[in-house]
Amino acid sequence: MMAGMMSAGPWLGAIDSRRHGLYLYAALFAGAVLSFCLVRTLGDRIGLAAEPLAIAGSATCGWSWLVSRALFRAPDIRRQFWPLVLVLGLIAVETFLRFGDRASLLARIIGNVETLVSSTLLLLAMAEPLTGYRGEIARSERQFRVAFAAGYGLLLIIAVIGIDGAKPGSAAATWGGPIKTACAALALAGTALAVRYRGANPLPSGRPHQRRVTIANGDLGERLAAVICDAAVYTLPDLRVADVARRLGEAEYKVTQCITGTLGFRNFNHLVNHARVAAARRMFADAAFDRLPVLTIALDCGFGSIGPFNRAFKAETGMTPLHFRRSCRVLDQTHRADA
């Protein structure tokens, strides 16, 4: 068995690539949800297919976690196949429990571990949208992540806490089956919408790459760079990728792809901050602006406060704004002395 797992490693790694894995995991999640709903609504009337469908339906926790990972984690160089192996392992455990002796001590221990792992995966799926939430991401991406986490959490509270934790004989326990089926259907619809959104708004790659120094004349990259470098644009504090797309007359997803692909920035905010920092560097280098405080320059360049400005400036230059300004004055004095 170990040899088989090792030989399957490259294949599993390819399956887990974020770009292609999302649609596969979404399809597997949909299959698990449909299996769960069939077992809940038809029960023993399914016949011999009841056990296989029940096993497939038990994997909704694992597939939902993999879908969430693929939705909110940028493509990476490293191909990780252990998450898929973990979910397949849970399915194997469920198969063993259903066809084995559930009353044995070993089966009870394994069943408890399976329940613990499945519950953990449910929580991890809800937490995935919050990874990188504090980073430089567009407002629409933040709203998408909040909506996904809130919707997922609401369904989790209703189906797991409200139904599974209901007292016997209560209304929640009596109507638990239909309610869980409805929650599963809503989860399936929500996942379809999330996958569609991500298809139109892909995450930038996590792979290191260099920015293109030259861009072919007349292409979208050149026009986008020209718009962003316009002081009337990058100084807008609430600038969004949709605003720039309207100015260019292009679809928002095309502009996003150009930013992360052709221009090589992590995201839209990274591009805008690059233009803002470049403007601040020009002002710091000009002695005529020495009377202006750093905060004033930060605000004039489009930053909302001093904290984000300091972080963005140091990320671009390796120096704090004050250090950069002092370095410029030292260079000025050196040049005057040489002259």
Secondary structure, 3 states (H helix, E strand, C coil): CHHHHHHCHHHHHHHCCHHHHHHHHHHHHHHHHHHHHHHHHHHHHHHHHHHHHHHHHCCHHHHHHHHHHHHHCCCCCCCCCHHHHHHHHHHHHHHHHHHCCCCCHHHHHHHHHHHHHHHHHHHHHHHHHHCCCCCCCCHHHHHHHHHHHHHHHHHHHHHHHHHHCCCCCCHHHHCHHHHHHHHHHHHHHHHHHHHHHHHHCCCCCCCCCCCCCCCCCCCHHHHHHHHHCCHHHHCCCCCCHHHHHHHHCCCHHHHHHHHHHHCCCCCHHHHHHHHHHHHHHHHHHCHHHCCCCHHHHHHHCCCCCHHHHHHHHHHHHCCCHHHHHHHHHHHHHHHHHHC
